[in-house]
Amino acid sequence: MSKRIKVLQLQPDYNVKAHDFADLAEQIVKALPAERYEIVAAFLRGKPQQGEPVSRADRSVYFEFSDPQLKGLRLQAMWQLYRFCRAESFDVVICNRFKPVNMLLQLNRWLRVPLCIGISHGFGEYGRYYRRLQARSLIDRAWRFVGVSPAVKQYLLDCKCGFTQQNTVAITNAIDIAQAEGLQLPRDEARRLLGIDQQVRLLGTCGRLVPVKGHVYLLQAFARLKDIYPRATLAIIGRGREEPRLLAEVDRLGLQGRVHLLGFRADALQYIRAFDIWTMPSLAEGLGLALLEGMSGHLPVIASSVPAMLPLIQGAGGLAVPPGDVNALTSALADYLRLSDQELQERGERAYAYLCASHDIESFRQQYLRLVDESLAQLNRPS
């Protein structure tokens, strides 16, 4: 048996989930056949506690760096990562998000890993001049880059600092649809567990309560419609630093009893079918996996027309609104709220059909496998 290709997948934080339907790092592990690839998963921060899941990679490594160790020059962290990679002699390193990419860009001047792949999940990572200057000087033929949407790929190309059409691709995020649907509770049970009345028309979303998610605009838009549509109710699953502001806004707008901030829920996807309308009023997104999760529940979608999400909304037959535009969001909510239950269900089925056609996890896996295989073949080809 020939020696397996040795791959390091480097992530900033331990964040392995018991269900990996939307854990794209784990999906990349699944993409690489075990008979040909030996995979090590490494995490710069954090580690699992007793009983928590671990990566399905052949082996996991937890550096447990502190936040101060990963700021500034990061000399201690860089030295430890260098020694580790040098001892392991990896053939491929896959870096998730900016910090691991940045560290390997610097270290690979000495490590000479044959293939490095950097995955970008959003915008602004190369907004600072010194970061663009550094990337321009360090990106060489060993590097390939992935944007998680065509919009993120275009952002990288527009930075003009070493990202090119030859070394940069878009591999659109996806979810394991079958696994996601298998986790979802029936509508009545999901509502019972959330404490939501079975008779209301429920709209809302799931995600971190942070300003960039735009939840405050959703509350303001809903407040304009609450008296016109007395059966409508809004719910948000998630927690975060924005919660006090959102609670104050509920009081200010007189939305008590009509808005439910449900807090953190383990395996939140199981409650998707409690909703009738799925919303994502984000001010910015790299892709927005929560939008795909809503589609997996056969729900019609309303979301902000940020570049990464607009093609998804249009493909799903959803309603796109300018980010932060309360008037447009109010109008979109009203467009759906005035539909009959059957018409809403038809919109949801269209979204689900689009998800299956365009964001299937098997296609995602095949694209990563092809990227690794073809890049190694190119790099091994005589110049």
N, C-alpha and C positions, 0 to 999 in steps of 0.2 A: 504494500500500500504506500503510495507517495505521501510525502510530508504535507500536512494540511497548512493552508495559508493562515498566518496568525494575525488576528485583527484585534485592535483595541478600540472600544467605543468609550469615549471620554465625555462625561456629563458634569455639569456644574454642581448638581445637588442629587442626593438620593431621593427618588420620588417614584419608586416602583409600586404599582398598584396590584391588588389581588386580581382584578380584572383588567386585562391589557387591551381592551377594544380600542382605546384612544391613546395608548402609550406607544408613541411612534418609535421611540428608541428600542423598545422590546419587539416591535414589529420588524425593525431592521434586523434584529437578531434572528427572528424567524425567517427572514428573507434569504439568509446565507446558509446553504446546505451544510449540515454538520459533518458530512463525509468529506467535504472539501475545505471547510473553514473552522478554525479554532478561535473562539471569541472570548475576550476578557472584557468585562464591564467594569469601568472605574468611575468613581464619584469623588469630586473634589471636596464636597462638604457632606456631612451627615452619614448615618448608617442605620440599618434597620434595627429596631428593638425586638425583643423576643416575641416570636409569633408573627412578625411582619414579613411580607413577601420579599423574595430576592429575585434578581434577574435570572432569566433562563439561559444566560450565557454560561459557557463552560466554567467560568470562575469570576468572582466579583472581588474588587479591591476598593477599600474605603480609606482615602487619605485623611479624612477628618480635619482638613484645614479650617482654621478660624477665619472669620471675616477680615480681620486685620492682616492675616497672612496672604490674603488674595487681593490686597489693595496695593497701589503704588508699584514699586519695582518687583515685589513678590519673590525676593531672592531665595528665601528658604523653600517656598513652594516650588519654584522653578527648578531648584537643585534636586529636590526629592523626585519630582516628575521626570527630570532628565535621567537620573540614576535608574529609576524604575524602567523607563522605556529602553534605555541602553542595555540593561540586563536582560530584558525580555526579547529584544530584537524583533519588533513587530514588522510585518510586511505592509500593513494598512492601519492607519489611525483615522477613525471617524469622530469628529468633534462636533458636539451639539451646543449651539449658541456661542455668543461672542467670546466669553472669557477662555474656554478651552481652545477655540480657534486661535485667539491671540497668543496664548502661551505656546501652542505648537508651531505657529508661524516663526516665533523666535527660536525655539529649541531645535527645529528641524534643520537649521543651518549646520548643526553638529551631529544630530541623530541620523540624518539622511534616510528617514523612513521612505521607502519607494513611492507610496501613495498616501496622501493625506486628503481627507474630505471634510470640508467645513460646511455646516448646516446653519443657515440664517433663518430666524423665525419672525423677524420684524424689520422695522425701518429705524433709521437713526443711528445704527451701530457705528457707522463710519462718518458721522456728522462732523466730528472734530478733525481739524486739519492734520494734527500729528498722527492720528490713526490712519488717515488716508496715505500719508507719507510713509508710514511704517509698512502698510500693506503693499504699497507700490514697490518698496525695496525688498520685501521678503517673499512675495508670491513668486514661485518658480514652477517648473514643469511638473513637479511632484503633486501640485495642488489641483483639486477640483472643488467646486462650490455648488451648493444646492440652496435655492430659494424655495420656501414652502408654498409659494404661489407664484404665478407669472408676475404679479406686481412686485413681490420681494426680489425676484430675479432682476427685474428692470431697475429697481432701486440700486442693486449692486452694480449693474452695468453703468448706471448714470453717475456713480461715484468716480469713475475713470481712474481707478487706482490699482489696476491689475486684474480686475474681473472682466472677462471677455466672453464672447459668444462661444469660444472654443473650450473654456474651462468652467463655465457656469451654466447650470441647467435649472429648470423648474421641475420639482416633483411635488405635485399638489398633495397636501395632507389628506388622509383618508381615515376611515374607521372600519373596524371589523363589524359589519352590519349584522351578521347572524348572531355574533356574541352579544352585541348591544341589544338586539331585540329579545334575546333570551333572558336578559336581566330585567326587562320592563314588566312591571306589574300591570294587571288589568286596570282599566280606568277607575272603576268603583273602589277597588282596594287601595289604589294609590291615593285617591282623595280621602278615603277614610283614615289612612295613616298620617296624612298631612293635616287632617282636621278641616278639610274644605267641603263645603256644602255640595251635595251631588247635583243640585239643580242649577248652579250658577254657570255662566260661561266664563271660563278661566283663561286669562292671558298672563304672560310673564316669561320668566327666564331663569337660568341657573348660572352662577358665576361669582367670582370674587367681588366684594363690595368695595370697589376702588373708583376714583373719579373717572378714569379713562373708559369705564364700562358704560357711562352715560345714564345710569339708572335714575338720576334726578330728573332728567328730561322725560323719561317714561312716566314718572309720577305726575309731572306737570301736564303732560298730554292726557293722561287718564283722568285727571281732575276735571278737565273740560267736558268729559263725556259721561261722567258717573251718573248724572241726573237724566241724561238722554237714554242711557242703557242701564236701567236699574239692576238687571241680572248679571251685569259684568263685574268681575272681581279680578284683582291683580295680585300675583304672588311672585316672590323672588326667593330662590333657594341659594344660600351662600352667606358668607360672613366676610368682614374686612373693616378697614379703618373708616370707610364712608358710612357705616351703619348709623352712628349718632346723627349725622346730617340728614340721612334719609328718614329717620324716625321724626326728626324735627319738621321735615317737609310734609310728612303724613299729617302731623298735627296742624301745621299752617294751612294746608289745603283742605282740611276737614275730611280726610280719607279714612278715618278710624272705622274699622269693621269692613272696609272695602279693599284694603291692601294688607297683605300678609307678608311680613319679612320672616321667613321660615328658618333662618340661620343655617348652620352647616348640617348637612345630612350625608351620612356615609353612603357611598354608592348612589349618588343623587340621580343617576340615569334611570334608576328603577321607577322614579316618579314621573317620568316624562309624559306618560299617557294620561296623567291627571289634567294636563293642559289642553285647551282647545286652539290656542293661538300662541306661537313661539316668537319672541322678540329678542333682538340684539341691537340696542341703541348705542353701540360703542362709538367713541370718538376716534379710535384707531385700533387696528387689528393686523397681525401678520397673516392670519387666515381666519381664526375663530372656529375652533373645533366644536364649540357649543352650538354653532349654527348647524353643523352636520348632525350633531346629536339630536337636535330638534327634528330634523328631517327623518331620522331613523325612527322616530315615534309617529310618523305619518302626520306631521303637523304642518299647517301653512306658516310661512315665515315672513316677518317684517324685520328689516335690519338696515343699518346705516350703509350708505353707498360709498364706503371707503374702498380704495382700489383693490385691496385683497379680497373683499367680500362681494363686490358688485357682480362679477361674473357668476358667482354661486347663487345669488339672489335671483338674477335674471334666468339662469338655467332652471331653477326650481319653480319659476313662475310666481315668485314672491313679490313683495312690495319693498322698494328701496327708497330710503329717505336721506336727505343730507344730514350729516352728523350734527347734533346739537340744535336741530331745527324743530322746535316744539310744534309749530303750525303744521309742518309736513307730517310729523309723527302722529299728531292728532287726526289728521285727514286719513292716514293709512290705517290707523286703528278703527276709525269709523267705517272705512270701506269693508273691513272684515266683520266688524260687529253687526253690520246690517244684513249680512248674508244669513241664509238659512243653515241649519245644522248640516244638511246634505251638501250644500254648496261649499261649506267650510271643509268637509271631509274630502270632497273632490279636489280642492286645492291642496290638501295634505297629501293625498295620493300622488298628485303630480310631483310634489317635492320629493316624496319617497322614491318615485321612479327615477327622477334625476340623480338622486344620491346613488342608487344602485348602478346606474349607467356610467357615472363620472367619478365616483369616489370610492370604488370598491377596494378593499384592502389588498386583494391579490394583485391587482395592477400596481399598487404602491410597492409591494414587495418585489415584483418583477423589475420595476424600474431601478430600484436600488441594487439588486443583483446584477442587472445589466451594466449599471454605472461602474460597479466595482470590477466586474469581469473585463469589460471593454477598456477601462482605464489601465488596468494592469497589463493587458495585452499591448496597448499603445506604448506604455513606458518600457516594456521589455523588448519592443521592436528596435532594431538597430537604427540609430539616427541617420 
